[in-house]
């Protein structure tokens, strides 16, 4: 497993945090995702053999948020 933290803009409420988390955890290979709107980041634990960073970033943008 690997841990990364991505900067995410556009999160303004708890629902936004859940949207980002759900977009990530629904992907195969993602063990956990914890979004923090105040800090503007999401911490992700994932298996790099199954999913890579560009796919994680795409999941966030498809949910309507921007990866900085």
N, C-alpha and C positions, 0 to 999 in steps of 0.2 A: 504494500500500500504506500501511497505517496500523498503528502499534504501540500496544498498550495493555497494562497490567498489572492483573490482577484479583486481589483477595484471595480465597483459597479456604481453607475450613476442612475438616478431616476427613482430610487427607492424612497418613498415618502411616508410609508405607514407599515403597520404590521402585516397587512395583506400583501404588500409589495414584497416583504421579506419572505412570506410563505410562498408567493408565486415563484420567486427565484429558487428557493429551496426545493419546491416540488418539481420545477423544470429540470433541476439537476438530479435529484434522487430518483426520478423516473427513468433515468438512463442506466443501461447495464454498465456495471463497473464502478458506479458511484456508491460508496458506502454511506457517506454523510455529507450534509451541506448545512452550514450555519451562516445565515445572512445577518448583517448588522447595519441597519439604515443610518444610524447615527455616524458610524465610522465610514460608511460607504464601501463596505467590503463583504465578501463571502468567503468563508473558509471551507475548503472542499477536501475530503479524504476519498481517494479513488485508486483503482488498480490501473496503472499505466499500460499494462499488457492488454487491457480490454478497451480503454477509452483514453483519448489524448486531449491535451489542452484546447486545441482548436474546436473540438466537438463540444467541450464544456462551455467555451465562449459562445458558440453558436446557440446552444440551449438557452443561455441567458438572453441573447439578443432576440431570439424567437419569442421569448416571454415578454418582450417589450422594453427591455432595459439595455443600457450601454455598458460595455466593458472598456475601462480606461486603459 
